[in-house]
Amino acid sequence: MWRGMNHDALQVSRQADGRWRLHLDRNGEELCRIVLVREILRIGRSRITAGGVAGLYTPPDRRMEGHARELMAASHDFLREKDCSISLMNAIPGFYHHFGYDVVFPVYRLFVDTDTLLQNRRQHSVRRARKIDQPVLVRLYNACNRYRTGTLVRSADWRFDGLVNYGRPPGVLLMTEDSRSRVTGYTLCRPRGDRYFVQELNGRTQEAFESLAHAIGTRARRAGFKRVHFRMPLDHPFGVFCSRLGCEWEIQYHVNAEDMGRVLDLPRFLSELRAELGFRLRNSLCTADTSLWFHTESGGAGLKIERGSIRRIKHPGPDAQEITIPQTALLQLALGFRSVSEVAGTADVRMPRSVKPVMEVLFPQTPVTMPMIGV
């Protein structure tokens, strides 16, 4: 049991779904509670240990007493103990910036007319997935998203049940198979409000995409929807497939709301990033050897680039190029949310012009969406 700053007891319990529930109690009265989860997030070839934060709640008669601030600080300490280097959340507007969070993902929406989807032929068989099918669908998901930034690594025992039951009505998990009964794709879709919503879709082949498009269009028409809403980034293979059919993209950039994040452990974060940063260096024309030292409000850490390899350093050497940057801006760069040029031009960032070329190699801007943390 931990003790908070106001001598309130901090209780921690593990839930059946693998999440942790933290709550502050005083003499048996709950003052505040929060739910946490630990996930592995892809940034290209790197695997980032991410904490998910959800369900922060303070009873109305206990608000404005500092309990949320105390519990958020304890939650960050708890996630650091679980080796989480960053924290992510889907946030209510105008609140979580107090705890060091900023927007790190845009919201991408793809809209395709139902009639357009129905123009595709069903070349592979389509059926509802059964529980026995889910392990192969997990393998397909990981294969399709092996290097896709913003996706989660799903373990072999992960199941789609949480996604299917996330929201009302429950979703329908469909899968495609070729003539040799090989699984080629899947989708999770459902009616939601005034749109037919596709929450997730992955496939190996053009034939799989055509078959999934026809199946989704059939269900949308049957439910009375003239348009289908897909949740995916601009460069998703199915989105590229839809571009030749006719579609519409919507990109929304929130301010202090929705898909937000922060760095919890800067040295660990840079260490976890090395695999992808090294790959980007090796596939660029950048040959400079240099050291980068990042000063953030939560501490400093650095990277040494030498002969195309990259490693983390614990102290800035005499030749280190020093970059002063908010920890959220560094996370935004790592996730491809902002460009180096745009970040370098803000008042709270100091970045030597000489390091911008290598920074642009390490941190290119890319389309990426927030994963469904903890589902």
Secondary structure, 3 states (H helix, E strand, C coil): CEECCCCCEEEEEECCCCCEEEEEEECCEEEEEEEEEEEEEEECCEEEEEEEEEEEECCHHHCCCCHHHHHHHHHHHHHHHCCCCEEEEEECCCCHHHHCCEECCCEEEEEEEHHHHCCCCCCCEEEECCHHHHHHHHHHHHHHCCCCCCCECCCCCCCCHHHHCCCCCCCEEEEEECCCCCEEEEEEEEEECCEEEEEEEEECCHHHHHHHHHHHHHHHHHCCCCEEEECCCCCCHHHHHHHCCCCEEEEECCCCCEEEEEECCHHHHHHHHHHHHHHHHHCCCCCCCEEEEEEECCEEEEEEEECCEEEEECCCCCCEEEEECCHHHHHHHHCCCCCHHHHHCCCCCECCHHHHHHHHHHCCCCCCCCCCCCC
